[in-house]
Amino acid sequence: MLQRAKEIGQVEAMAEFAADGAMVLAETGEIPVSDLRTLRDDGRVAAWTPKTVWVSCDARFAVSDGRFTAADGKVGDYVTTWREDSSGDYVWVHNAKALDDPQPENTPLEAPRDDEIVVEALISVKGHVTDCERPAGSPPPHAASMRETLSPDGRLSWRWSMSGPQRIFRLYAWTEGAWKLVLDRQWPMEGSK
């Protein structure tokens, strides 16, 4: 999707790779994919890099989280949920992101010595697959204010809410024979800082 965003713009690429009914969990509330094109797209593309991916046993659902750099150079965290479509490609279902507050300071790097080898970036993604045995019982309980999506194989459960001053995203995975909270993101809503 990043390459396509460079070609046609980020908003257009997001719309192109979205599942029916996909939602962006923005600072101001939920934005349906059908309304994405109303957002201003100045053609500058943010960069993003996943650091962790959880995949259901049947590989039909996945959740990635990582870091992004906005077009203006600011950085933050994101979470995207994905599902396999009828063609076997992945389309995104939910996307949420938030800038770091405060932003990290840019610390200039010292010039390398002549005898040093410098590696500027090494990207590694930590991949996880849920257990394939059947979960015992139902997914873990969640607050009534949170909405839940359960993967069809019943091994990934993500919940989100836009309540009070927070946007909340939680991912539970059936792993090591139990439901475990493997990702917990809480970001402020606009005006709540």
C-alpha positions as CSV (number, residue, x, y, z in Angstrom):
1,M,0.0,0.0,0.0
2,L,2.9,2.4,0.7
3,Q,4.1,2.1,-2.9
4,R,0.6,2.8,-4.2
5,A,0.3,5.8,-1.9
6,K,3.5,7.2,-3.5
7,E,1.9,6.8,-6.9
8,I,-1.7,8.1,-6.3
9,G,-1.7,9.7,-2.9
10,Q,-2.2,8.4,0.6
11,V,-6.0,8.9,0.8
12,E,-6.7,7.3,-2.6
13,A,-4.4,4.3,-1.8
14,M,-6.2,3.8,1.6
15,A,-9.5,3.8,-0.2
16,E,-8.3,1.4,-2.8
17,F,-7.0,-1.1,-0.2
18,A,-10.0,-0.8,2.2
19,A,-12.5,-3.5,3.0
20,D,-16.2,-2.7,2.6
21,G,-17.2,-0.7,5.7
22,A,-13.6,0.0,6.8
23,M,-13.2,2.7,9.4
24,V,-10.4,5.1,10.4
25,L,-10.4,5.8,14.2
26,A,-9.4,9.4,14.0
27,E,-8.8,11.9,16.8
28,T,-12.2,13.4,16.1
29,G,-14.1,10.2,15.8
30,E,-14.7,7.3,13.3
31,I,-14.5,8.1,9.6
32,P,-16.0,5.5,7.2
33,V,-13.9,4.6,4.2
34,S,-16.6,6.2,2.0
35,D,-15.7,9.6,3.5
36,L,-11.9,9.2,3.3
37,R,-11.8,11.1,0.0
38,T,-13.3,14.1,1.6
39,L,-10.0,14.5,3.6
40,R,-7.4,16.9,2.2
41,D,-4.6,15.0,0.5
42,D,-1.7,17.3,-0.5
43,G,0.1,14.4,-2.2
44,R,2.8,14.0,0.5
45,V,3.0,10.5,1.7
46,A,3.6,9.4,5.3
47,A,5.9,6.4,5.8
48,W,5.0,3.6,8.1
49,T,6.8,0.5,9.3
50,P,5.1,-2.4,11.1
51,K,7.0,-3.7,14.1
52,T,4.5,-6.5,15.2
53,V,2.0,-8.6,13.3
54,W,-0.5,-11.0,14.8
55,V,-2.2,-13.5,12.4
56,S,-5.1,-15.8,13.1
57,C,-4.4,-19.5,12.7
58,D,-6.3,-19.7,9.4
59,A,-4.3,-16.6,8.2
60,R,-7.6,-14.8,7.2
61,F,-7.2,-12.0,9.7
62,A,-4.2,-10.0,10.9
63,V,-3.4,-7.0,13.1
64,S,-0.2,-4.9,12.5
65,D,1.1,-2.2,14.7
66,G,4.2,0.0,14.3
67,R,5.5,3.4,13.8
68,F,4.8,6.1,11.2
69,T,6.3,9.4,10.1
70,A,3.7,12.0,8.9
71,A,4.4,14.1,5.8
72,D,5.4,17.0,8.1
73,G,8.1,14.8,9.8
74,K,6.2,14.1,13.0
75,V,6.2,10.5,14.3
76,G,3.7,8.3,16.1
77,D,2.2,4.8,16.5
78,Y,-0.5,3.1,14.4
79,V,-2.6,-0.1,14.4
80,T,-4.3,-1.6,11.4
81,T,-6.5,-4.7,11.2
82,W,-6.6,-6.7,8.0
83,R,-8.7,-9.4,6.5
84,E,-8.3,-11.6,3.5
85,D,-10.7,-10.8,0.7
86,S,-12.2,-13.2,-1.9
87,S,-9.1,-12.8,-4.2
88,G,-6.7,-13.8,-1.5
89,D,-5.4,-10.3,-1.0
90,Y,-5.5,-8.5,2.3
91,V,-7.6,-5.4,2.8
92,W,-7.7,-3.2,5.8
93,V,-10.7,-3.1,8.1
94,H,-9.7,-0.6,10.9
95,N,-6.9,1.9,11.2
96,A,-6.0,4.1,14.1
97,K,-2.9,6.3,14.7
98,A,-1.7,9.0,17.0
99,L,1.3,11.3,17.0
100,D,3.7,11.1,19.9
101,D,3.1,13.8,22.4
102,P,5.6,15.2,23.1
103,Q,7.5,14.6,19.9
104,P,11.0,13.1,20.4
105,E,13.9,15.5,20.0
106,N,16.0,15.2,16.9
107,T,19.5,14.4,18.2
108,P,22.2,14.9,15.6
109,L,24.3,11.9,15.0
110,E,28.0,12.1,15.4
111,A,30.0,11.6,12.2
112,P,31.4,8.1,12.0
113,R,35.1,7.4,12.4
114,D,37.0,6.1,9.4
115,D,37.2,2.6,10.9
116,E,33.4,2.4,11.6
117,I,30.7,0.7,9.6
118,V,27.3,2.5,9.9
119,V,24.0,0.7,9.5
120,E,21.3,3.4,9.2
121,A,18.3,1.3,9.6
122,L,17.5,-2.4,10.1
123,I,13.8,-3.1,9.9
124,S,12.6,-6.3,11.6
125,V,9.0,-7.3,12.1
126,K,8.0,-9.6,14.9
127,G,5.5,-12.1,13.6
128,H,3.1,-14.1,15.7
129,V,0.4,-16.7,14.8
130,T,-2.3,-17.7,17.2
131,D,-2.6,-21.2,18.5
132,C,-4.5,-23.5,16.2
133,E,-6.2,-25.5,18.9
134,R,-9.8,-24.4,19.6
135,P,-10.2,-21.8,22.3
136,A,-11.9,-23.0,25.4
137,G,-15.0,-20.9,26.0
138,S,-15.7,-17.5,24.6
139,P,-13.3,-14.6,24.1
140,P,-12.4,-12.6,27.2
141,P,-15.1,-10.2,28.5
142,H,-15.0,-6.6,27.4
143,A,-16.6,-3.4,28.6
144,A,-20.0,-2.6,27.1
145,S,-18.6,0.6,25.7
146,M,-16.2,-1.3,23.5
147,R,-17.0,-2.9,20.2
148,E,-15.5,-6.3,19.4
149,T,-14.5,-8.0,16.2
150,L,-13.7,-11.7,16.4
151,S,-11.8,-13.5,13.6
152,P,-13.9,-16.2,11.9
153,D,-11.6,-18.9,13.3
154,G,-12.3,-17.5,16.8
155,R,-8.6,-17.0,17.7
156,L,-8.1,-13.2,17.4
157,S,-10.4,-10.6,19.2
158,W,-9.9,-6.9,18.9
159,R,-11.9,-4.3,20.7
160,W,-12.0,-0.5,20.3
161,S,-13.9,2.4,21.7
162,M,-14.1,6.1,21.3
163,S,-15.3,7.0,24.8
164,G,-14.4,9.8,27.2
165,P,-11.0,11.4,26.5
166,Q,-9.5,8.2,24.9
167,R,-9.4,6.2,21.8
168,I,-8.7,2.6,22.9
169,F,-7.6,-0.4,20.9
170,R,-7.0,-3.8,22.5
171,L,-6.0,-7.0,20.8
172,Y,-6.5,-10.4,22.4
173,A,-4.9,-13.6,20.9
174,W,-5.5,-17.3,21.7
175,T,-1.9,-18.3,22.5
176,E,-0.3,-20.7,24.8
177,G,-3.7,-22.2,25.6
178,A,-5.3,-19.0,26.9
179,W,-6.7,-15.6,25.8
180,K,-3.9,-13.0,26.3
181,L,-3.9,-9.3,25.9
182,V,-1.1,-8.8,23.3
183,L,-1.6,-5.2,22.3
184,D,-3.1,-2.3,24.3
185,R,-3.1,1.2,22.8
186,Q,-4.7,4.3,24.3
187,W,-4.6,7.6,22.6
188,P,-6.2,10.9,23.5
189,M,-9.2,12.3,21.5
190,E,-8.8,15.7,20.0
191,G,-9.1,18.5,22.6
192,S,-8.5,16.1,25.5
193,K,-4.8,16.8,26.0
